[in-house]
């Protein structure tokens, strides 16, 4: 389709990260208004690795609104 190989790899990396994010296990807290993500979740680790984002920040902002 005319997409350079370097751009294809970037697209594949983004798609893989999105798929890992979909597999992330988010646990609801007792009151139902809060949640948490395990720091050992392999899908979160893969997501952060693929996109080059900081693990602790992503773990925090997936569960907190601002």
N, C-alpha and C positions, 0 to 999 in steps of 0.2 A: 504493500500500500504506500510505499515511498517514505516510511518512517526510518530514520537512521537507527542503527543498532544501539547506539548509546542512549537514545531516547526510548527505545523499546525496553531496555533494561530498567530505566527509571520508571516507566509505566508499570512493568511487571513488579518492581519493588513496592510501589504504591498500592497496587492491587493486592499483593500478598499481605501487606501491613493491614489493609482494611479487612481482609478475611480473618487475620489473626485477632483483630479487635472484635470481630463478631463472635469469636469463640471465647472471649474473656468471661470469666465467672465473677459476677458482682454479687456480693452477699448483702442482703438487707439487714439493717440493724433492728433492734427490738421495737423502736417506736415507729418504724416505717418511713421516717423522714430522712434517714441517713443511710449510707451504704459504705462498703469497704471493698477493696481489691487486695488479694493476697500479694505480697511482695515477691513471692516465689512462683507466681503464675507464669508458666512458660510462654503463654500467648502474649502477655504484657511484655515480657523480656524480648520476644521476637519482634513485636511491634516497634518497640523503642530502638532496637538494633537496626531494623530496616530503615527507619526514618531518621535515625540519628538524634532522637530527642532524649532528654534526661528522664530516667526511670522514675525517680521520686516525684518530680513535677507532674508527670503524666498520671501517676498513681493518685496524687492529690487532686488534680483538676478533673479527673473522671468522676469524682465523688463529691465535689464541692461546686456550688454555684456562686457566681459573683455578680 
